[in-house]
Each structure stands twice: as C-alpha cells, then as structure tokens.
C-alpha cells in the first residue's frame, strides 16, 4: 500500500464518523472528525492537509479546529 493511500485511509476512517467521504463533510462536523483523528493518531497535521487538499472550502475550519486541539 502506498503512503498516499495509507494516509487517505486514515483520514477517511475519521471522516466516515460524520460523512460518507470527504466530499460530503460538513463544516459543523469538522471538529468531531479532527478530535477523532487527534485522539487516534496523536496529531492533526495530516488531516488538516487532507481536508485542505480535498475540500479547500473547509480549510479554514480545519485549521481553526487544529488550533483548538493543539494550541501553538
């Protein structure tokens, strides 16, 4: 399995809690997805990058959630 598909699988595993896939993710569900990813993998950077790449309209929300979970 390639590194890209492994990352995609990890991100989508958290996203599926709120939506069928990243394309159907809604803004109000981003924090729940970010929390699951953070508590599962101990980081949020990969998921923020994944959401930003696949859903630029949710990039700011993902970054805001990341700052709440992992303050600078």
C-alpha positions as CSV (number, residue, x, y, z in Angstrom):
1,X,0.0,0.0,0.0
2,X,1.4,3.4,-0.9
3,X,2.0,6.1,1.7
4,X,-0.7,8.3,0.0
5,X,-3.4,5.6,0.1
6,X,-2.5,4.8,3.7
7,X,-2.9,8.4,4.6
8,X,-6.1,8.7,2.7
9,X,-7.4,5.6,4.5
10,X,-6.5,7.0,7.9
11,X,-8.2,10.3,7.2
12,X,-11.3,8.8,5.7
13,X,-11.6,6.5,8.7
14,X,-12.2,9.5,10.9
15,X,-14.3,11.3,8.3
16,X,-16.7,8.4,8.0
17,X,-17.9,9.1,11.5
18,X,-19.6,12.3,10.2
19,X,-19.9,11.8,6.4
20,X,-19.7,9.1,3.7
21,X,-16.5,10.6,2.5
22,X,-14.5,13.9,2.5
23,X,-16.7,15.3,-0.4
24,X,-19.8,15.1,1.9
25,X,-18.1,16.5,5.0
26,X,-20.0,19.5,6.5
27,X,-18.5,22.4,8.4
28,X,-20.3,21.6,11.7
29,X,-18.7,18.1,11.7
30,X,-15.1,19.1,11.1
31,X,-14.3,19.3,14.9
32,X,-15.7,15.9,15.6
33,X,-13.5,14.4,12.8
34,X,-10.5,16.3,14.0
35,X,-11.0,15.1,17.6
36,X,-11.2,11.5,16.5
37,X,-8.1,11.8,14.3
38,X,-6.2,13.5,17.1
39,X,-7.1,11.0,19.8
40,X,-6.4,8.1,17.4
41,X,-3.1,9.3,15.9
42,X,-1.9,12.0,18.3
43,X,-1.7,14.7,15.7
44,X,-3.9,16.7,13.4
45,X,-1.5,18.0,10.7
46,X,-2.1,15.2,8.2
47,X,-5.9,15.5,8.4
48,X,-5.7,19.3,8.0
49,X,-3.6,18.9,4.9
50,X,-6.0,16.2,3.6
51,X,-9.1,18.3,4.2
52,X,-7.4,21.4,2.7
53,X,-6.4,19.4,-0.4
54,X,-9.8,17.8,-1.0
55,X,-12.1,20.5,0.4
56,X,-10.5,23.9,0.2
57,X,-13.8,25.4,1.4
58,X,-13.2,23.7,4.8
59,X,-9.5,24.6,5.1
60,X,-10.0,27.5,7.5
61,X,-12.4,25.5,9.7
62,X,-9.9,22.6,9.8
63,X,-7.1,24.9,10.8
64,X,-9.2,26.6,13.5
65,X,-10.1,23.2,14.9
66,X,-6.5,22.2,14.9
67,X,-5.6,25.3,16.9
68,X,-8.2,24.4,19.5
69,X,-6.9,20.9,19.9
70,X,-3.2,21.7,19.7
71,X,-2.6,25.3,20.8
72,X,0.5,26.9,19.4
